Amino acid sequence: MAPHAVSPPPTPSATTSTSIEPSLPRSDGCLSYWHKTTRAFSHLNANATAPLPESSKYVIIGSGITGALTAFSLIESGISGSEIVILEAREAVSGASGRNAGHVRPDAFRGFTGYASIHGPEQALKIIQNEKLVFEKVDEFVKKHDVPCDFNPATTFDVCLTEDFAKYEADSFEAFKQAGGDVSHVKCYDGEEARKRTRIPSAVAAYEWPAGSSHPAKLAQWLLNSIIEKGVKLFTHAPAVSVTKDGSSWKVQTSRGAVVAEKVVHCTNAYSATLLPQLNGFVTPNKAQAHSVMPNAAFSGDKMLQSTMSLRYSMHHFYSLIQRKGDGTFILGVSRANPTLSAGAKAQIVSFDDSAFDQEIVDDALAQFGTMFPEMQGKQRHGEGLDHAWAGIIGMTPDNVPLIGSMEELPGQYICAGFNGHGMARIFTCASGLVKIMLGGTWDETGLPECFQYSVDRLSKSAQKSSKGSVW
C-alpha cells in the first residue's frame, strides 16, 4: 500500500473458504471509491429507525441500480410511488452497484462462442445484441433526464496481451460475424497500430467499439432520489430475513418488523439464495476487487486515456480500466480467476466478505498496471499512485446469464438478479423487461433473450450442465 493513500484502507481479508452458505450482506462492508465520493447523499440512511409500514402493494428488496430502476419503471408504467417500498440491508446503494469498476461496457462479439456453447448460437446473438441496446438505453436515459452521474460515452478496447488470446479473439469475431452478428461498429487493430492506439507496448491486437463509463453510485442515487420524490418509501438497515406466505400475499420479515406485500421483487443479486433456497448453489457469490489510482504527468491533462479497456492475457485473466473524465482517476479492476495469485488468494474468491480487500491482489494489480503502462513507472509524487482499494460481491450463475421474471413456484414473487459481474450491460433492459412481466405482459414483450427467463426447469438443467466460468 502506498504511504500516501488518501485514507487508511481496511484490514486485508483472512477468509479462506472455498464453499459457502447463503448470507445476508455484511454490516461492515468497506467503502468503495464511489462510496467515498457520495457520502453527502441525503437518503444514505433513509428511515433507518422509522417503523415499517404494515403493508405495501410492491416490496422491492435491494436499493442498487436494479431495485431503483425497477421502481422507476413501475412508476413510469403508471404505478403510484406510494404503493412501493424498497428494503435495503445496509446503507443505500451499498452492494455491487456501488462497488463496481465504473464500466458501461457491452460485449461486442467476444462472448459469442461461450454463450453459444451453453445456450446455442441464436441465443448468443440475442445476448450480445441486447448488450448493445443496453448501452444505447443508458446513453438515452442519462441525456433525457440530465442525470449527473459522470456518464462518459466513448469507446472501449479489448486489448490482447498474448498471441493465444489474440487468436481466440479473432476466432470469436469471425464466428460471431458468420452467425450473422453485426460487427460494423467494431474496429480491429494489429501489431504496431494496436500498440499506438492503446499506448500499451505489449499489445498484440486490439478491438474497439462504442462503450462508456459512469459513477455508478451517483446513477443509483439519482434514481432513488427521483422515485422517493414520487412517493416511494426506502428503508435502509432493514435486512429481509424471510419471505413467507400470508393468505394471498407475502410477508417480508426484516430485522425490524414485517411488511405484507402483494408482489415481492428480489433485486439482491449475489445474496438471492438467502431468501430463495432453491437458488442455493445456482446464484453464488464471487468476491471482486478494484482500485483507484492517481495518474502521473504521463496520463494527466491532455494526455489522459480517452477509451476504457479490458486488458486480457486470457479469457479469465484480465484487468479492466477506465480513466474518469472529470478528475482523471484510474479505476483498475481485477479478474476473478488470476493464475498468478497464490492458492490462499484464490481461495478467497468465493466469499460474501466485502469488508476488506486482499493485499496480494493490490500488489499484483499495481505491478501489472506498471508493466502494461510503463509510463506509470518511476518515482511518484505525493498523491500519485494507489489511492484506495475495495471489494465487492458479484452474483454468478452457472449458465452465465441473469435470472429475470416471475417465479412460477412462488406466485407474486419476481427476480432480477445474477448478473455475473456484467450488470451495467444488462440492467437497463432487464429491469424494465421485468416490469412488463409484473404488469401482465408476455416474455416476448420484454425483448430479452429467452435464456434470461427464470424457471424451475432452467435451475435443474443448469445443475446438470454448468459452464466453466464467466464469458465476459
C-alpha positions in Angstrom: 0.0 0.0 0.0 1.4 3.4 -1.0 2.2 5.5 2.1 0.4 8.5 0.5 -3.0 6.8 0.3 -5.8 9.2 0.9 -7.2 7.2 3.8 -6.2 4.1 5.6 -7.7 1.0 3.9 -9.5 -1.7 5.8 -7.5 -4.7 7.0 -6.9 -7.3 4.3 -9.3 -10.3 4.4 -8.3 -13.5 6.0 -11.2 -15.6 4.6 -10.1 -18.9 3.0 -13.3 -20.8 2.5 -13.9 -22.3 -1.0 -17.6 -23.2 -0.3 -20.2 -21.0 1.3 -23.7 -20.9 2.7 -26.1 -18.2 1.6 -25.7 -15.0 3.6 -27.1 -11.6 4.3 -24.9 -8.6 3.4 -22.3 -8.0 6.0 -22.9 -4.9 8.2 -19.3 -3.8 7.9 -18.9 -3.6 4.2 -15.9 -1.3 3.3 -16.3 1.9 1.3 -15.5 1.9 -2.4 -14.1 4.9 -4.3 -17.7 5.6 -5.4 -19.0 5.5 -1.8 -16.2 7.8 -0.6 -17.2 10.4 -3.1 -21.0 10.3 -2.3 -21.2 10.5 1.5 -23.4 13.6 1.3 -26.4 11.6 -0.3 -29.4 12.7 1.8 -31.1 9.3 1.7 -27.9 7.3 2.6 -29.6 6.1 5.8 -33.2 6.7 4.9 -35.7 5.6 7.5 -33.0 3.7 9.3 -35.0 3.7 12.6 -38.5 4.5 11.3 -41.2 1.9 11.7 -42.0 -0.2 8.6 -45.5 0.0 7.1 -47.7 -2.9 7.8 -48.3 -3.5 4.1 -47.4 -2.3 0.6 -48.6 -3.5 -2.9 -45.0 -3.8 -4.0 -41.9 -4.6 -1.9 -38.5 -4.4 -3.7 -35.6 -6.0 -1.9 -32.4 -4.2 -2.8 -31.6 -0.5 -3.3 -29.0 -0.8 -6.1 -29.5 0.2 -9.7 -31.7 -2.9 -10.3 -34.1 -2.2 -7.4 -34.2 1.5 -8.0 -34.7 1.2 -11.8 -37.4 -1.4 -11.2 -39.3 1.1 -9.0 -38.7 3.9 -11.6 -40.1 1.7 -14.4 -43.1 0.8 -12.3 -43.9 4.5 -11.8 -43.3 5.2 -15.5 -45.8 2.5 -16.2 -48.5 4.2 -14.1 -48.0 2.6 -10.7 -48.1 5.1 -7.8 -44.9 5.6 -5.9 -46.9 5.4 -2.7 -47.5 1.7 -3.5 -43.8 0.8 -3.5 -41.5 0.0 -0.6 -37.7 -0.7 -1.0 -35.9 -2.6 1.7 -32.1 -2.3 2.0 -29.9 -4.3 4.4 -27.3 -1.6 4.8 -26.8 1.9 3.5 -28.5 2.8 0.3 -26.5 1.5 -2.8 -24.2 -0.4 -0.5 -24.0 -3.5 -2.7 -22.5 -4.2 -6.2 -23.9 -1.1 -7.8 -21.7 1.0 -5.5 -18.6 -1.3 -5.8 -18.1 -2.0 -9.5 -15.3 -0.7 -11.8 -17.3 2.0 -13.4 -17.9 0.5 -16.9 -21.0 0.7 -19.1 -19.5 -1.8 -21.5 -21.4 -4.0 -23.8 -19.8 -7.1 -25.2 -19.4 -6.6 -29.0 -18.6 -10.2 -30.0 -16.1 -11.9 -27.7 -18.6 -13.8 -25.6 -20.4 -15.3 -28.6 -18.5 -18.6 -28.6 -19.0 -19.2 -24.9 -22.7 -18.2 -24.9 -23.3 -20.4 -28.0 -21.8 -23.4 -26.3 -24.3 -23.1 -23.4 -27.4 -21.6 -25.0 -26.9 -22.1 -28.7 -25.9 -19.5 -31.4 -29.4 -17.9 -31.7 -29.5 -17.0 -28.0 -25.8 -16.0 -28.1 -26.6 -13.5 -30.8 -29.5 -12.1 -28.8 -27.4 -11.7 -25.7 -24.8 -9.6 -27.5 -27.4 -7.6 -29.4 -29.2 -6.9 -26.1 -26.0 -5.6 -24.5 -25.5 -3.1 -27.4 -29.1 -2.0 -26.8 -28.5 -1.5 -23.1 -25.6 0.9 -23.8 -27.8 2.9 -26.1 -30.6 3.0 -23.5 -28.2 4.2 -20.7 -26.9 6.9 -23.0 -30.5 7.9 -23.9 -31.7 7.8 -20.3 -28.9 9.9 -18.9 -29.3 12.5 -21.6 -33.1 12.6 -21.3 -33.1 13.1 -17.5 -29.8 15.0 -17.3 -28.6 12.5 -14.7 -25.4 13.9 -13.0 -23.6 10.5 -12.9 -20.4 11.4 -14.8 -21.5 9.3 -17.8 -18.9 9.4 -20.5 -19.9 7.8 -23.8 -16.7 7.0 -25.7 -15.1 3.7 -26.9 -13.6 0.7 -25.3 -10.7 -1.5 -26.3 -10.3 -5.3 -25.9 -6.5 -5.5 -25.7 -5.0 -8.9 -26.4 -1.7 -9.2 -24.5 -0.8 -12.7 -25.7 -0.7 -14.4 -29.1 -3.0 -17.1 -27.8 -5.7 -14.7 -26.7 -5.4 -12.7 -29.9 -6.2 -15.9 -31.8 -9.1 -16.6 -29.5 -10.5 -13.1 -30.1 -10.0 -13.3 -33.8 -11.9 -16.7 -33.9 -14.7 -15.3 -31.8 -15.0 -12.3 -34.0 -15.2 -14.4 -37.1 -17.7 -16.9 -35.5 -20.0 -14.0 -34.4 -19.8 -12.5 -37.9 -20.5 -15.8 -39.7 -23.6 -16.3 -37.4 -25.0 -13.0 -38.6 -23.7 -10.8 -35.8 -23.3 -7.1 -36.6 -19.6 -6.0 -36.4 -20.0 -2.8 -38.3 -19.2 -0.8 -35.2 -16.1 -2.8 -34.3 -12.6 -1.7 -35.4 -9.7 -4.1 -35.4 -6.0 -3.3 -34.9 -2.9 -5.5 -35.1 0.7 -5.1 -34.0 2.1 -1.6 -34.1 -1.3 0.0 -34.8 -2.8 -1.7 -31.7 0.2 -0.6 -29.6 -0.1 3.0 -30.8 -3.8 3.3 -30.2 -3.8 1.7 -26.7 -0.4 3.1 -25.5 0.4 -0.4 -24.4 3.8 -1.6 -25.8 3.0 -5.3 -25.2 -0.3 -5.2 -27.1 -0.6 -7.9 -29.8 -4.0 -6.8 -31.1 -6.9 -4.6 -30.1 -10.6 -4.3 -30.9 -12.5 -1.0 -30.4 -16.2 -0.3 -30.2 -18.7 2.2 -28.5 -18.9 2.0 -24.7 -18.7 4.3 -21.8 -18.1 4.8 -18.1 -20.1 6.3 -15.2 -20.2 7.0 -11.5 -22.5 4.1 -10.7 -23.4 5.2 -7.1 -24.4 8.6 -8.5 -26.6 6.9 -11.0 -28.3 4.7 -8.4 -28.7 7.7 -6.0 -30.3 9.8 -8.7 -32.8 7.0 -9.4 -33.5 6.7 -5.6 -34.0 10.5 -5.3 -36.3 10.5 -8.3 -38.6 7.7 -7.0 -38.6 9.0 -3.4 -39.8 12.3 -4.7 -42.7 10.4 -6.3 -43.7 8.7 -3.1 -41.6 5.5 -2.8 -40.5 4.7 0.7 -36.9 3.5 1.2 -36.0 1.7 4.4 -32.3 1.3 4.9 -30.7 -1.0 7.6 -33.7 -3.3 7.3 -32.4 -6.6 6.0 -35.1 -9.0 4.8 -34.6 -12.4 6.6 -37.6 -14.4 5.2 -40.5 -14.2 2.8 -43.4 -16.4 3.7 -47.0 -16.9 2.5 -49.6 -14.7 4.2 -53.0 -15.6 2.7 -52.9 -14.4 -0.9 -50.0 -12.1 -0.2 -46.4 -12.4 1.1 -45.0 -11.5 4.5 -41.5 -10.0 4.1 -39.9 -10.3 7.5 -37.0 -7.9 8.3 -34.8 -7.4 11.4 -37.1 -4.5 12.2 -40.5 -5.9 11.6 -42.6 -7.2 8.7 -44.3 -5.8 5.6 -47.1 -7.7 3.8 -47.0 -7.3 0.0 -48.9 -8.4 -3.0 -45.8 -8.6 -5.1 -42.2 -9.1 -3.9 -39.2 -8.3 -6.2 -35.8 -9.9 -5.4 -33.1 -7.5 -6.6 -30.5 -9.0 -4.3 -28.0 -10.4 -6.9 -25.3 -12.5 -5.1 -27.5 -12.6 -1.9 -30.6 -14.1 -3.7 -30.2 -17.6 -2.2 -30.6 -16.2 1.3 -34.3 -15.7 0.8 -34.7 -18.2 -2.1 -33.2 -21.5 -1.0 -33.9 -23.1 -4.4 -31.1 -20.8 -5.7 -28.5 -22.1 -3.2 -25.6 -23.3 -5.4 -27.1 -21.6 -8.5 -26.5 -18.0 -7.6 -23.1 -17.9 -5.9 -21.0 -15.0 -4.6 -17.7 -14.0 -6.2 -15.5 -11.5 -4.4 -14.0 -9.0 -6.8 -11.6 -6.2 -6.2 -11.0 -2.7 -7.7 -8.6 0.1 -7.1 -8.5 3.9 -7.6 -5.1 5.1 -8.9 -4.0 8.7 -9.2 -2.2 9.3 -12.6 1.2 10.8 -13.0 2.0 13.5 -15.6 2.1 11.0 -18.4 -1.6 10.4 -18.1 -2.9 13.8 -16.9 -4.3 16.8 -18.6 -4.4 16.3 -22.4 -2.6 13.0 -22.1 -5.5 11.1 -20.5 -6.7 7.9 -21.9 -9.8 8.5 -24.0 -11.2 5.0 -24.0 -11.9 2.3 -21.4 -10.2 -1.0 -21.7 -10.3 -4.7 -20.9 -6.6 -5.8 -20.7 -6.5 -9.6 -21.4 -3.9 -12.2 -21.1 -6.5 -14.9 -21.4 -10.3 -15.4 -21.2 -10.3 -15.3 -17.4 -7.0 -13.5 -16.6 -7.7 -9.8 -17.3 -7.8 -6.3 -15.8 -10.4 -3.6 -16.5 -9.5 0.0 -16.7 -11.3 3.4 -17.0 -9.9 6.8 -16.6 -12.5 9.2 -15.3 -13.1 12.2 -17.5 -13.9 14.6 -14.6 -10.9 14.1 -12.4 -8.5 11.8 -14.3 -8.7 9.0 -11.7 -7.9 5.5 -13.0 -10.3 2.7 -11.8 -8.4 -0.6 -12.1 -10.4 -3.8 -11.7 -9.1 -7.3 -11.4 -10.4 -10.6 -12.9 -11.7 -13.2 -10.6 -9.5 -16.1 -11.9 -6.0 -14.7 -11.9 -3.5 -17.6 -12.3 -0.6 -15.5 -10.9 -2.3 -15.4 -7.4 -1.4 -17.7 -4.6 -3.7 -20.5 -3.6 -4.7 -18.5 -0.5 -5.8 -15.5 -2.5 -7.7 -17.7 -4.9 -9.5 -19.4 -2.0 -10.9 -16.1 -1.0 -12.8 -15.6 -4.3 -16.0 -17.4 -3.2 -17.0 -15.1 -0.4 -19.6 -12.7 0.9 -16.9 -10.7 2.7 -16.8 -7.2 1.2 -15.4 -5.7 4.4 -11.8 -5.9 3.2 -9.5 -6.1 0.2 -6.7 -8.5 -0.4 -3.2 -7.0 -0.3 -1.8 -9.7 -2.7 -4.3 -8.6 -5.3 -3.4 -4.9 -4.8 0.3 -5.8 -5.4 -0.5 -7.8 -8.4 -2.8 -5.2 -9.9 -0.2 -2.4 -9.5 2.6 -4.5 -10.8 0.6 -5.5 -13.9 -0.6 -1.9 -14.4 3.0 -0.7 -14.4 4.1 -3.4 -16.8 1.3 -2.7 -19.3 1.7 1.1 -19.0 5.5 1.7 -18.4 4.9 5.4 -18.4 3.3 4.9 -15.0 6.5 3.5 -13.6 9.2 5.5 -11.8 9.2 7.8 -8.7 5.8 9.1 -7.7 5.0 12.4 -6.3 3.0 12.6 -3.1 -0.6 12.0 -4.1 0.2 9.9 -7.2 -0.3 6.1 -7.4 -2.6 3.9 -5.3 -5.4 5.9 -3.7 -7.9 3.2 -2.5 -8.7 -0.5 -2.7 -12.1 -2.1 -2.1 -14.0 -5.3 -2.5 -17.4 -6.1 -4.0 -19.6 -9.2 -4.3 -20.6 -10.4 -7.7 -23.6 -12.7 -8.3 -22.6 -15.6 -10.5 -24.8 -18.2 -12.3 -23.6 -21.4 -13.9 -25.0 -20.6 -17.3 -23.5 -17.1 -17.3 -26.8 -15.1 -17.7 -29.1 -13.4 -15.2 -32.4 -14.7 -13.7 -35.3 -12.5 -14.8 -39.0 -12.9 -14.4 -41.8 -14.3 -12.4 -41.2 -17.2 -10.1 -43.7 -19.8 -11.1 -43.4 -21.8 -7.9 -44.0 -18.6 -5.8 -46.8 -16.6 -7.5 -46.4 -12.9 -6.8 -42.6 -13.1 -6.4 -40.2 -11.9 -9.1 -36.5 -11.9 -9.6 -33.9 -9.7 -11.3 -30.5 -10.9 -10.3 -27.4 -13.0 -11.1 -25.7 -10.5 -13.4 -22.3 -12.3 -13.4 -20.4 -9.0 -12.9 -21.9 -7.6 -16.0 -24.9 -5.8 -14.7 -24.3 -2.4 -16.3 -24.5 -4.1 -19.7 -27.8 -5.7 -18.8 -29.9 -4.0 -16.1 -31.4 -1.2 -18.2 -33.3 -3.8 -20.3 -33.7 -6.4 -17.6 -35.4 -4.2 -15.0 -37.8 -2.6 -17.5 -38.5 -6.0 -19.0 -39.3 -7.4 -15.6 -41.8 -4.6 -15.0 -43.6 -5.6 -18.2 -44.0 -9.1 -16.8 -45.1 -7.8 -13.4 -47.9 -5.8 -15.1 -49.2 -8.7 -17.1 -47.0 -8.6 -20.3 -45.6 -11.6 -22.1 -41.9 -12.6 -22.3 -41.8 -11.6 -25.9 -42.8 -8.1 -25.0 -39.7 -7.7 -22.9 -37.4 -8.1 -25.9 -35.0 -10.0 -23.7 -33.2 -13.2 -24.7 -35.2 -16.3 -23.7 -32.3 -17.8 -21.8 -32.6 -15.0 -19.3 -36.0 -16.1 -18.2 -36.3 -17.6 -14.7 -37.8 -21.1 -14.5 -37.5 -24.1 -12.2 -36.6 -26.2 -15.3 -33.7 -23.9 -16.0 -32.4 -24.3 -12.5 -32.4 -28.1 -12.8 -30.9 -28.2 -16.3 -28.1 -25.9 -15.3 -27.3 -28.0 -12.3 -26.6 -30.9 -14.8 -24.7 -28.8 -17.3 -22.8 -25.9 -15.7 -20.3 -23.7 -17.6 -16.6 -23.3 -16.9 -16.7 -19.6 -15.9 -17.9 -16.3 -17.0 -17.5 -15.4 -20.7 -17.4 -11.6 -20.3 
